[in-house]
Amino acid sequence: MKLDYHIIYSPQRKSVTLSVERDKTILVRAPIGLSEEKIHQAVESKKLWLYEKLNHNQKYPDKTTYKEFVSGETLLYLGKNYHLEITDDQVPNVRFHSRFLISRCHQETAFQLFRDWYIKRAYIKLPPKVKDFAESLGVQYNQILFSDLKYRWGSCTPNNNLNFNWRIMKAPVFVIDYLIVHELAHLLESNHTPRFWNIVAVQVPNYQVAKNWLRDNGNTLEEDFLDKKLGLTTATTD
């Protein structure tokens, strides 16, 4: 069986690393100038490991579930499920207080309303956390961005920008803390070396619990929002 993969070249990278992302895409990160033959050899040497990862049904579920935004449905926020109520009253956006509330006239565009709501909450709640952890680690970063990341929950760019998938706002706080520290730790150690994990462990001693939670429950954060007007999802599974 032929393995298809996507190559990402980086001037800072000195070695080849492989990963299987949540949509089963195989990513190969390689130094600029490395030949495709060398990259192919690296992929072939890890073929058995890649097959095992691709067939991990718990981590890579085949079935995608959808939110339809009807009364009684539940939506995650910071690790807890809250009921959604559809009202005939005029509510401009999303109202939240122990439950979610939107107007019936907004059901068709609810996916966009909720995406915007999660992003707004992320910009309010997470920057202070990032600042505190960065000070504890003794690192500096530039921008913090929340968007639709295709492959990852978060990333740290060569320009020291921190990018996070807005869907992490659905996860429990201890998982969010781990994801923040994970990206900040890359400012001290670019690869997932023992030193990297030691840095993470000092800040988040229970980081393995958070990793396990993402492994077992990450797909619940990725429930695609159903565009009821068009019958389409807003994005592919991350």
N, C-alpha and C positions, 0 to 999 in steps of 0.2 A: 504494500500500500504506500503510495506516494504521499509525503507530507508537504503541504503548502505552508509557507511561512512568510512573514513580513520582516524586512530588515530595517533597523533604525541605526544610522551611523552617528557617532558622537566623537568630537575632537578630544574630549576629556577621557574617553574610555581607553583602557589598555588591554582589555581582554574581552572574550565573547561570553555573553550570558544569554540563557534561553528561559522563556517563561510561557506558560499557557494561561491566557487571560480568561476572563469570566464568560466571554462569548465563544470560547474555544479557539480563538485566534492564537497562533504560535508567533511570538515576537522574538526576534534575534537582535540583540543590541551588540554592535561591533565597532571597533575603532575605524576611523576614516582611513581608507586605503587598503583595508584587508580584502583580499580577493574573494570572489564568490565561491571559488573552489574550496578555500579554507573554511568559509562559513558553512558550505554544504557538508564538509567533513565533520564539523562540530555538531551539526544537526544529526548526521548519521550516527555519530558516537553516542548520542542521547536518545536514539529512536525508541528503545524499550521504555525509558522513563517518560517520554512524551506520550506514547500509547497509553500508559497507565494513567497519566494525568487526563488525557482526553476521554477516557472511559470511566472517570470518577463521577458517577451520576449524582452523588450527594453535593459535590461542589459545582457541577455543571448540569443542572436539571434541564431536561428537554422541554418541559411544559412551562409556558409563560402565562401568568395569570394577569387579569386586567381589572382595573377599577372602573366601575360604571357611574359612580357618583349618584347613588340613590339613597334615600333615607334608610337608616339602619346599618349601612355599610360602615366598616371601620377603617381608619387611616392611622398609620404609625407616626408618632412624634416622640423623639428622645426615648425610644424603646418601649413606649406604651401605646396601646390601641385606644383610639377615641372614636366615638360614634359620630356619624355625619347626619345632620338633619337638613332637609330641604324645606325652605320656608317660602310662603307667598309674599312675605315682607320684602321691602327693597333693602338689600344688604349690598353695599358697593363692591366688596371684594370677598375675602374670607374672614369670618369672625371666629375667634377661638376663646373659649372659657369652659374648660372641662368637657367640651365637645366642639365639633366643627359645625359651622352654620354657613350656608350659602343660599342665595335666592334661586328660586326655580328658573327664573329667566336666564341664569348663568350656568345652568347644567351643561349646556352644549360646549361651553368654553371653560369648564371647571378644571380640566387638566392644566391649562395655562395659568389659571388663577392659583392653583395649589403649588405649581412649580415656582411661581413668583413669590408666593407666601413663604415657602421653605427657604428660598434664597435670601429673602429679606431677613428672616429669622437667623440664618447663618451669619450674615454680616453684623447682626446685633450681638449674638451670643458667643461666637467663636473667636473673633480677634482678641478679646481680653485673655482668653485661654492661651492662644498662640503666644501672646506677649509674655505671659507669666512663664510658660515653659521655655521660651527662648532665653529669657533672662536667667533661668535656672541652669540652662545648658551653656550659657555664655556665647550664644550665636546671634547673628543679625540676619534679617531677611528683608526683602523689599516689599512686594505686593502680596496680598492674599486675595485669591480669586475663587469664586464658586460658580461652576458651570456644568455642562453635560459632558463629563469626561467619558470617552469611548471605552477605554480599557481598564481604568484604575479608580480606586477610591480617592487617591491623592497622588501628587507628584511634586518633585522639587526640581526646578529648572536650573540650568547653568548660571542664570542671572539671579539666582537665589529668590525666585518667586515661588510661592506656595500655591498650588492648584488643588482644589478639592471638589469632588463630586457632590452636588447639592443634596443628593440622596442620603448622605451620611447623617443628615438631620433627623432621619427616621431611627437611627441606631441609638442604643443606650449611651449614656454619658461616658461610661468607662471605655467603650469602644471608640468614641470620638476622641477621647484623650489619647488613646493608643495611636490612632491615625495621625493626630497632630504631632506627637512626639516622633513617630516613625519618619515623617517627612523632615522635621527639624534635625533629626539625627543624621540625615544625609548631608547636612551642611558640615558635619565633622568627619563622616566616613561615607564615601559614595557607594560602596558595595555592602552587601549583607554579610559582612565578616563577623567573627566572634566579637570583635571590638564593637561593631555596630550594635549587636544585640545586647551587649553589656551596657552600652550607653542608654538604650531603650529601657532596660531593666531597672536602672537606677531611678529613672523618672516614673516609670509605670511598672512596678513589681509584678502586677498580675497581667502583664501584656499577653501571656500565652492564653489566658482565659478569653481575652478580647479576640485574639487570632482564631481561637476555636469557635467563638460566637459567630464571627464572620464566615468561617467555613461552613457552619451548620445553618446559619440563618441569613447569609448575605443575599440569597435570592429573594427574600421577602422585601428587601429594600429596593429591589429592581422591578417590582410589579409595574408594568407599563400602564400609563394612564390612557384610557380609551377615549378617543375623540368621537363622541356620540354623533356629532354633526356629519363627520366625513366617514366614520367607520374605520378610522386608522389609528395606529398608535403614534405617540409623539416622537418616539425615538426607538432605535433598536436596543436590545438588551446590552447593557454595558459590559 
